[in-house]
Amino acid sequence: MSKEKEEIKIIAQNRKAFHDYFIEETYEAGIELVGTEVKSVRQGKVNLKDSFARVENNEVILYNMHISPYEKGNIFNRDPLRPRKLLLHRHEINKLSGYVSRKGYTLIPTKVYLKRGLVKVELAVAKGKKLFDKREDIARRDAKRELEKQFKEKQLGI
């Protein structure tokens, strides 16, 4: 199997994270799920809104990630908001705990996706934006949009 292009199917994205945080670094982590949760994830019933991760007892735990109960799961369904363990290497966990111990940094999941049939989570080390930072980003984006509009009008001769 070639390493050039691996098949990745994105299930859910946390777009608000890019608006509310400066993303410093990202990590790919496996996630510990039960069978009915995996089936629900494959159907795309995942919500990353307000989810975050913490390093506890040398493990990374993901909180507030909502996975809807599987319709045909009956008694095997678990609590949709239960804390879930993320699977990372020891050196990655040590690095993450070092980041989080610094003031202002947090761990935010930005994506849930399938890679080679396995459910993966993209975990970002993030620092919160202040209100003026958000306004600055919006102003920059609007200016870029305006420049592109003017360039397009000039190209078309309007």
Secondary structure as GFF3:
##gff-version 3
##sequence-region A 1 158
A	DSSP	beta_strand	8	13	.	.	.	ID=ss1
A	DSSP	alpha_helix	15	20	.	.	.	ID=ss2
A	DSSP	beta_strand	21	31	.	.	.	ID=ss3
A	DSSP	alpha_helix	35	42	.	.	.	ID=ss4
A	DSSP	beta_strand	46	47	.	.	.	ID=ss5
A	DSSP	beta_strand	52	56	.	.	.	ID=ss6
A	DSSP	beta_strand	59	63	.	.	.	ID=ss7
A	DSSP	beta_strand	66	67	.	.	.	ID=ss8
A	DSSP	three_ten_helix	74	76	.	.	.	ID=ss9
A	DSSP	beta_strand	84	87	.	.	.	ID=ss10
A	DSSP	alpha_helix	90	101	.	.	.	ID=ss11
A	DSSP	beta_strand	105	115	.	.	.	ID=ss12
A	DSSP	beta_strand	118	128	.	.	.	ID=ss13
A	DSSP	alpha_helix	131	156	.	.	.	ID=ss14
###
